[in-house]
Amino acid sequence: MLAIKQRKLKKCRVAECGASFVPARLGQAVCSPACAILDAPKNLDRAVKSLAQVGRREIKVRKEQLKSRADHLREAQAAVNEFIRLRDAHLPCISCDSTPSDNDLMTGSRWDAGHYRSVGACPELRFELLNIHRQCVRCNRNLSGNAVEYRIRLVLRIGAEKVDWLEGPHPARKYTVDEIKVIKADYRAKSRELKRAAA
């Protein structure tokens, strides 16, 4: 037969009481209902914070459930783009060789992750790292990617063979929501690693 474990004496948490008692249940911190009433205001802030946390978690879960596939794609693309900007932080713009310190770069130090083959024209390469490089806002947005100059420098950076592969035909790719979530999580983790390495 199993021996029943004896409960140890505990001191009441209410300072004014300080009585010793044997807890009737797990986690009991006060000796009586009267002491529980005295102790309650001290726990109110903690209880309110805890309930607020639970509420925020539930809202986050509900928001996640309401997201469309397009929402997930946008978030994954943002994660990949951040990784590209960090990966290429030491490199100039892929299209015009400008750097953040160049005075003629009107957009300052704002950078995009520019696709050589656009997501609209070739969605199957939207997450292909060879297809995405750090690009100044001027070239990417104002000059619609500055594609001719992009190609010249891309050949120098990755080689003609890889550029030919990018320009070739590619099978259509339809990502599932689960695959998109994995891509987002993977590139967020890679960005954190690059930030740690740079610090």
N, C-alpha and C positions, 0 to 999 in steps of 0.2 A: 504494500500500500504506500502511496506517495505521501510524504510528510508535507503538511501545510506550512508554508513559510510565514513566520511571525512578522507582522508589520512593525517597523521601527517607530519610535517616538519622534515627533516633529515639533518644531517650535512654531507657534502661530505667527503669521506674517504681519499682523497688526501690531505695531510697536507698543501701543498703549496696553495691549493684553499680554503678549509674551508667554502665554500659557503653553505647556507641553500637552500634546494630544496624539492619539493613535488615529491616523487617517482612515476614514471609512471607505474612501474610493481613491483611485489613482489620480494624482495631480491636485489633491485637496491641499490648500495652502493656509486655510484658516480653521480655527477650532469650532466655530459655531455660526449659526445664521446671523447673530448680532454682529460678529466680527466681519462676516461677509458683507454686510451692509456698510460697515465702516471702510472696508477695503475697496468697494466697488468704484468710487470716483477715481482712484489711482489707475484702475484698469480701463477706464472709459476711453482715454485717448488712444491707447493701444488697440482697443476693440474697434474704434471708429476707423483707424488707419487700416486695420486688417480687413474690415468690410469694404473699404474703398478699393483696396488692392484686388479683392475678389471681384468687385464690380468691374474694374478696369480689365481684368483678365477675361471676364465673360464678354465684355464689349469687343475686345480684341479677337476672341474666338468667333463671335458673330460676324464681325467685319470680314474676317478671313473667309467665312463660309459664303458671304455675299459677293466676293470678288469673281469677276468674269475671267475667262481665259486671257482676254486682251489685257486686263489689269495685271495678271501674273506675268505676261510677256513684257509689259512696260517695266515692271519691277526688276525682272531678270536682266533686261537690256540695260537698265540703269546700273545694276551691279557689275555687269561686264564692262560697261563704259568707264566706271570708276577704276576698275582694275587696269584698263588700257591706259588711262591718264597717269596712273601711278607707275605702271610698267615703263612707259615712255617718258617719264618726267625729266630725264636727262637729255632727251632728244629734241631737236627743233621740230617745227610744223612739217608734216610729211609733204605738204604741197608747196610751201614757199620758204622753208628754212628759217622762218622768223623764230625768235626766242622771246620770252616775256620781257626782256630788257630792251628790245628793239623799240626805238621811239616812233617808228612809222607804223607800228601795229596799234591801230586805233582802239581796238577792243581790250587793250591792256593784257593782263595775264590770264584771261578767261580762255579755257581750252575745252574742246569737244573731243569725242572719240569718233573720228570720221570713218565711214565705211567706203572702201574703194568701189565695191559693187553695192549699190544702195539696197536697203531692206525691201523697198518697193519693187525693184527690178529683180532681186535675187534673194528672196526671204530665206532660202535654205542656207545662206552664208551669213545670216544675221549674227550668229555667235562664233563664227570662224575667226580666230585670232589673227591669221595672216591677212584677213580682209579689213581689219580695224586698226587704226593707228591714231596717235595723238595729232590733232589738227587744230589750228587756230580758228576761232569763231568766224573771222573774216572769210577764210577760204571755205570752211564747211557750210556756213549759212549764207553769206552774202554772195559768194562765187559758186554756189551750188556744188561744193565739193572740190572745185578747181581740179577736175579729173585729169586733164592732160599733164599738168605739173605733178599731180599725185602719182600717176603711172610712171613718169620718168624717175622719180625718187624711190618709188616702191621697187622698181627693178634693181636699183642700186642697193636697197636695203635687204630685200629677201631673195633676189635673183630672178632671172627671166623665166626659168622653169616653173617656179611657184606662181609667178604672175600669170603665165599661160594656163596653169591649172585653175587659178581663180576665174579666168576669163572663159574657161571651157564650160561644157554643160554639167549640171549637177542634178542628181535625183531630187525630186520634191521631198520636203521634210515637214511632217506635221507633228509638232511636239505635243505630248499630253501635258495636262496640268501638273501631274506628278514630276515629269521630266523637267518642266520649267522651274518648279520649286527647287529641285536638286541643283540646277544650273545657278539659280539665284543664291542658294546657300553656299555652294562651292566657291563662287566668285567673291562673295562677301568675306569668306574665310581667307581667300588668297589676298584680298585687299588688306585685310588686317595684318597678315604676315608681312606684306611689303611695307606697311606703315611702321610696324615694329622694327623691321630691318633698317628703315630710314632714320628712326629716332636715335 
